[in-house]
Amino acid sequence: MIQPFQIENTKLGEGEKCFLIAELSANHDRDLDLALRLVDIAADAGWDCIKFQTYNADSLTVPSSHSSMKIDQVWGTDNLYDLYNNAGMPMEFHEPLFAKARDRGLIPFTSIYDPRDLEFVEGLDCAVYKIASFEMTFDDLLIEVAGTGKPIIMSTGMANLGEVDHAMEVLEKYRSGPVTLLHCVSSYPAPVEEVNLASMETLKKRFGRHVGFSDHTIGPKVALTAAAMGAVAIEKHFTDDMSRPGPDHRFSATPDVLKEIADGVQFIHTARGSELKDTAAAEAGNREAFRRSAFALRDLRAGEVLTPADYRFVRPNAGVPVGDKPALINRALGRDVKKYDPITYEDLAPR
């Protein structure tokens, strides 16, 4: 078993309730009041933490008009620099949002994209770092984040196993804290037929790390399926209104979906229980009522030696159980037993 680890007041890992990461992404719309309301939504829905994204346009690209900068208008602009300029969360939002999250009982943390921002985020007492799928091949970032020694949650969207191998080698070389890998399909929204949740097990077996799922599908079903399959963490974008014009609202979970996932994850955790296989408390009555045991087929007298014709194994489990049939073979009775009464161990004479 891979040992759980602590993130502030919560444990993440096998045997624990699936760790729920509410992803604010660009859904703040550069409006602090909206962002603060979204923190309340995540808390009210019962999620464990809220994740921000720390970048500006210059963290990710340059203000170029080169043809390679052209993107689909579905993102609200046709230029990559403009997209990130519009979507980036202002640096001055971080402190009030971290404070609000902690006030509501959420763990705040962030995805970091540029090593130059690490000092700023460290000043917020960030307990864990997220490496986004798009950045997992950026060794300079991995090295700097590993150097904090803090836990890392890394998405693996678009990656093949060789790329994950390399990222893990870098993190291990630079002595990172515990790493949790998130299976991810970096398509927005992700088509259910391409989600391939079974690959979570591949990641777990290959790397011996906790594995979760970063969900970009619409609705709660895939997230809950991942939790039932053993994901230790679920990350999902969320919003208060999917019809808002920002780039991420259209594929984000609404408050009711967040609540459905949180309730479902708690249900799954309760139903999963532990690896111990034993009689459940709820089964005890049925175990006594409906298992078979020995009952006399005639009036039996003390001193008689039992033969198979003297008894049958029937319900309920009030006499010598059917699993201990040898206890009755050529056995003398120590006292009388009435017809159709159970034959108990106490009825048997010592051998």
Phi, psi and omega per residue, in radians:
M1 nan 2.359 3.082
I2 -1.384 2.208 -3.031
Q3 -1.241 2.358 3.041
P4 -1.104 2.819 3.052
F5 -2.357 2.841 -3.004
Q6 -1.673 2.332 2.933
I7 -2.146 1.871 -3.015
E8 0.885 -2.033 -3.048
N9 -1.724 0.277 -3.038
T10 -2.274 2.478 3.037
K11 -1.672 2.454 3.071
L12 -2.065 2.245 3.075
G13 2.616 -3.109 -3.116
E14 -1.047 2.422 3.140
G15 1.527 -0.254 3.107
E16 -1.670 2.812 3.024
K17 -1.067 2.450 3.137
C18 -0.926 2.241 -3.078
F19 -1.364 2.111 -3.008
L20 -1.803 2.095 -3.072
I21 -1.931 1.882 3.100
A22 -1.483 2.015 -3.043
E23 -1.616 1.945 3.128
L24 -1.242 -0.607 -3.122
S25 0.841 -2.340 -3.135
A26 -1.599 0.190 -3.017
N27 -1.357 0.060 2.974
H28 -1.250 -0.360 -3.102
D29 0.917 0.500 -3.139
R30 0.997 0.563 -3.133
D31 -2.174 1.905 -3.059
L32 -1.100 -0.666 3.135
D33 -1.086 -0.726 3.087
L34 -1.109 -0.783 -3.132
A35 -1.048 -0.724 3.121
L36 -1.138 -0.664 3.083
R37 -1.122 -0.641 3.129
L38 -1.173 -0.578 3.023
V39 -1.039 -0.779 3.101
D40 -1.063 -0.707 -3.141
I41 -1.063 -0.790 3.141
A42 -1.107 -0.726 3.138
A43 -1.162 -0.786 -3.114
D44 -1.121 -0.505 -3.139
A45 -1.391 -0.178 3.080
G46 1.589 0.412 3.120
W47 -1.456 2.838 -3.039
D48 -1.521 -0.573 -3.041
C49 -2.679 2.922 3.057
I50 -2.221 2.354 -3.094
K51 -1.985 2.332 3.091
F52 -1.844 3.124 3.056
Q53 -2.247 2.182 -3.083
T54 -1.840 1.765 3.083
Y55 -2.890 2.856 2.832
N56 -2.291 3.129 -3.063
A57 -1.008 -0.663 -3.097
D58 -1.295 -0.265 3.041
S59 -1.202 -0.470 -2.930
L60 -2.007 -0.497 -3.026
T61 -2.764 -2.931 3.132
V62 -2.221 2.742 -3.094
P63 -1.371 1.269 -3.059
S64 -1.864 2.633 3.029
S65 -1.831 0.244 3.110
H66 -1.022 2.612 -3.083
S67 -1.040 -0.457 3.138
S68 -1.197 -0.256 3.138
M69 -1.456 -0.115 -3.108
K70 -1.248 2.350 3.113
I71 -2.314 2.936 3.138
D72 -1.146 2.391 -3.139
Q73 -1.117 -0.198 3.097
V74 -1.028 -0.383 3.136
W75 -1.481 0.025 3.067
G76 1.647 -0.083 3.088
T77 -2.767 2.867 3.134
D78 -1.857 0.200 -3.103
N79 -2.234 2.312 -3.035
L80 -1.097 -0.760 3.139
Y81 -1.067 -0.762 -3.141
D82 -1.103 -0.671 3.110
L83 -0.987 -0.897 -3.084
Y84 -1.249 -0.526 3.075
N85 -1.134 -0.638 3.141
N86 -1.372 -0.571 -2.970
A87 -1.650 -0.369 -3.066
G88 -1.105 2.453 3.120
M89 -1.444 2.183 3.128
P90 -0.929 2.434 -3.100
M91 -1.013 -0.595 -3.097
E92 -1.244 -0.172 3.065
F93 -1.321 -0.447 -2.969
H94 -1.026 -0.890 -3.044
E95 -1.071 -0.861 3.116
P96 -1.153 -0.542 3.136
L97 -1.285 -0.695 3.058
F98 -1.065 -0.748 -3.127
A99 -1.151 -0.751 3.125
K100 -1.088 -0.749 3.141
A101 -1.052 -0.823 -3.128
R102 -1.139 -0.629 3.099
D103 -1.093 -0.540 3.139
R104 -1.630 0.140 3.092
G105 1.442 0.241 3.104
L106 -1.694 2.641 3.005
I107 -1.559 2.085 3.090
P108 -1.612 2.389 2.965
F109 -2.687 -3.096 -2.985
T110 -2.536 2.707 2.867
S111 -1.476 2.303 3.140
I112 -1.986 2.454 -3.002
Y113 -2.101 -0.341 -3.041
D114 -2.335 2.161 3.131
P115 -0.957 -0.443 -3.130
R116 -1.159 -0.326 -3.131
D117 -1.582 -0.060 -3.009
L118 -1.131 -0.734 -3.138
E119 -1.045 -0.726 3.122
F120 -1.066 -0.820 -3.090
V121 -1.226 -0.637 3.079
E122 -1.028 -0.567 3.106
G123 -1.166 -0.244 3.108
L124 -1.597 0.015 -3.091
D125 1.053 0.792 3.121
C126 -1.196 2.199 -2.990
A127 -1.498 -0.336 -3.083
V128 -2.685 2.642 3.136
Y129 -2.063 2.519 3.051
K130 -1.845 2.310 2.962
I131 -1.844 2.042 -3.117
A132 -1.264 2.735 3.135
S133 -0.920 -0.717 -3.065
F134 -1.196 -0.295 -3.061
E135 -1.886 -0.001 -3.022
M136 -1.236 -0.191 3.056
T137 -1.721 0.088 -3.104
F138 -1.616 1.528 -3.022
D139 -1.006 -0.690 -3.112
D140 -1.015 -0.684 3.111
L141 -1.196 -0.783 -3.140
L142 -1.026 -0.730 -3.109
I143 -1.108 -0.788 -3.105
E144 -1.168 -0.740 -3.135
V145 -1.209 -0.696 3.084
A146 -1.006 -0.636 -3.098
G147 -1.106 -0.315 3.084
T148 -1.280 -0.363 -3.088
G149 1.291 0.100 -3.094
K150 -1.540 2.790 3.080
P151 -1.007 2.595 3.132
I152 -2.216 2.345 2.986
I153 -1.952 2.089 -3.027
M154 -2.139 2.144 3.059
S155 -1.411 2.602 -3.035
T156 -2.109 0.454 3.117
G157 -1.052 2.485 3.107
M158 1.270 -0.164 -2.993
A159 -1.498 2.572 2.887
N160 -1.678 3.009 -3.055
L161 -1.102 -0.577 3.111
G162 -1.079 -0.693 3.124
E163 -1.201 -0.662 3.071
V164 -1.164 -0.712 3.066
D165 -0.924 -0.857 -3.084
H166 -1.109 -0.799 3.141
A167 -1.046 -0.729 3.140
M168 -1.173 -0.637 3.094
E169 -1.085 -0.727 3.121
V170 -1.112 -0.836 -3.112
L171 -1.094 -0.693 3.134
E172 -1.207 -0.713 -3.137
K173 -1.047 -0.649 -3.089
Y174 -1.749 0.329 2.919
R175 0.999 0.948 3.080
S176 -1.208 2.897 2.947
G177 -1.222 -3.043 -3.127
P178 -1.033 2.423 -3.094
V179 -1.916 2.260 2.995
T180 -1.919 2.221 3.139
L181 -1.668 2.337 3.056
L182 -1.888 2.058 2.932
H183 -1.097 2.490 -3.018
C184 -2.748 2.500 2.967
V185 -2.012 1.911 -3.019
S186 -1.447 1.169 3.037
S187 -2.352 2.481 -2.911
Y188 -2.269 1.710 -0.038
P189 -1.356 2.837 3.122
A190 -1.511 2.318 3.086
P191 -1.254 2.335 -3.067
V192 -0.992 -0.660 -3.081
E193 -1.200 -0.161 3.117
E194 -1.971 0.108 -3.061
V195 -1.207 -0.687 2.997
N196 0.952 0.988 -3.094
L197 -1.098 -0.398 -3.136
A198 -1.075 -0.367 3.140
S199 -1.226 -0.227 3.012
M200 -1.000 -0.713 -3.130
E201 -1.168 -0.615 3.078
T202 -1.065 -0.806 3.127
L203 -1.089 -0.735 -3.120
K204 -1.112 -0.790 -3.103
K205 -1.182 -0.677 -3.055
R206 -1.292 -0.686 -2.988
F207 -1.902 -0.185 3.111
G208 1.067 0.601 -3.125
R209 -2.138 2.830 3.005
H210 -1.091 2.512 -3.101
V211 -2.298 2.347 3.071
G212 -2.276 -2.758 -3.025
F213 -2.515 2.229 3.004
S214 -1.712 1.977 -2.898
D215 -1.752 2.086 3.058
H216 -1.996 0.283 3.063
T217 -1.425 2.932 3.078
I218 -1.571 2.337 3.057
G219 1.594 -3.121 -3.027
P220 -1.644 -0.236 -2.881
K221 -1.139 -0.771 -3.081
V222 -1.205 -0.699 3.101
A223 -1.037 -0.780 -3.129
L224 -1.200 -0.618 3.064
T225 -1.088 -0.758 3.117
A226 -1.065 -0.754 3.118
A227 -1.068 -0.736 3.133
A228 -1.157 -0.465 3.128
M229 -1.508 0.027 3.028
G230 1.890 0.136 3.079
A231 -1.021 2.296 -3.132
V232 -1.517 -0.237 3.126
A233 -2.599 2.537 3.036
I234 -2.200 2.251 3.043
E235 -1.983 2.363 3.138
K236 -2.607 2.341 3.021
H237 -1.148 2.558 3.109
F238 -2.501 2.788 -3.096
T239 -2.628 2.970 2.993
D240 -1.661 -0.186 -3.044
D241 -2.831 1.915 -3.113
M242 -1.167 -0.266 -3.096
S243 -1.533 -0.038 3.097
R244 -1.071 2.690 -3.028
P245 -1.403 -0.168 -3.109
G246 -1.071 2.884 -2.990
P247 -1.186 -0.437 -3.006
D248 -1.868 -0.200 -3.053
H249 -1.042 -0.635 -2.970
R250 -1.129 -0.404 3.138
F251 -2.046 0.281 -3.081
S252 -1.677 2.724 -3.141
A253 -1.348 2.451 3.045
T254 -1.478 2.918 -3.109
P255 -0.965 -0.661 -3.131
D256 -1.177 -0.607 3.091
V257 -1.207 -0.726 3.058
L258 -0.975 -0.800 -3.122
K259 -1.140 -0.699 3.138
E260 -1.111 -0.695 3.107
I261 -1.158 -0.806 -3.126
A262 -1.065 -0.781 3.127
D263 -1.134 -0.724 -3.135
G264 -1.140 -0.697 3.121
V265 -1.125 -0.706 3.091
Q266 -1.119 -0.718 3.094
F267 -1.066 -0.798 -3.140
I268 -1.086 -0.756 -3.138
H269 -1.091 -0.746 3.130
T270 -1.127 -0.757 -3.103
A271 -1.248 -0.554 -3.093
R272 -1.167 -0.750 3.112
G273 1.125 -2.414 -3.088
S274 -2.139 3.085 3.125
E275 -1.358 -0.162 -3.130
L276 -1.125 2.231 3.069
K277 -1.911 1.920 -3.141
D278 -2.688 3.076 3.100
T279 -1.177 2.167 3.093
A280 -1.326 2.663 3.131
A281 -0.986 -0.653 -3.114
A282 -1.206 -0.309 -3.119
E283 -1.582 -0.218 -2.948
A284 -1.001 -0.759 -3.141
G285 -1.109 -0.727 3.136
N286 -1.198 -0.577 3.087
R287 -1.045 -0.720 3.136
E288 -1.296 -0.637 -3.020
A289 -1.409 -0.595 -2.884
F290 -2.111 0.028 2.930
R291 -1.460 2.729 -3.081
R292 -1.576 2.609 3.048
S293 -2.652 3.033 -3.016
A294 -1.388 2.253 3.035
F295 -2.196 2.471 -3.111
A296 -1.256 2.454 3.101
L297 -1.722 -0.090 3.062
R298 -2.679 2.965 3.036
D299 -1.170 2.217 -3.089
L300 -1.982 2.506 -3.096
R301 -1.898 2.590 3.076
A302 -0.989 2.393 -3.133
G303 1.685 -0.352 3.102
E304 -1.174 2.509 3.040
V305 -1.637 2.177 -3.055
L306 -1.186 2.484 2.978
T307 -2.136 2.820 3.139
P308 -0.997 -0.390 3.136
A309 -1.339 -0.174 -3.067
D310 -1.514 -0.211 -3.048
Y311 -2.665 2.860 2.980
R312 -2.351 2.672 3.030
F313 -1.605 1.914 -3.095
V314 -2.346 3.027 3.031
R315 -1.433 2.591 0.077
P316 -1.567 -3.054 -3.115
N317 -1.554 1.197 -3.064
A318 -1.934 -0.195 -3.126
G319 -2.090 -2.705 3.078
V320 -1.085 2.163 -3.045
P321 -1.199 2.687 -3.099
V322 -1.051 -0.468 3.136
G323 -1.249 -0.197 3.133
D324 -2.051 0.687 -3.137
K325 -0.911 -0.657 3.140
P326 -1.014 -0.390 -3.121
A327 -1.132 -0.345 -3.096
L328 -1.726 -0.209 -3.044
I329 -1.228 2.155 3.140
N330 0.928 0.675 -3.075
R331 -1.836 2.330 3.091
A332 -1.491 2.604 3.079
L333 -1.496 2.489 3.081
G334 -1.636 -0.181 3.125
R335 -2.779 2.916 -3.122
D336 -1.175 2.614 3.025
V337 -2.337 2.200 3.137
K338 -1.288 2.689 3.061
K339 -0.964 2.328 3.105
Y340 1.232 0.201 2.971
D341 -1.611 2.692 3.080
P342 -1.186 2.569 3.002
I343 -1.691 1.986 -3.066
T344 -1.792 2.937 3.077
Y345 -1.038 -0.608 -3.125
E346 -1.163 -0.390 3.135
D347 -1.369 -0.256 -3.044
L348 -1.532 2.441 3.063
A349 -1.299 2.623 3.056
P350 -1.050 2.561 3.122
R351 -1.285 nan nan
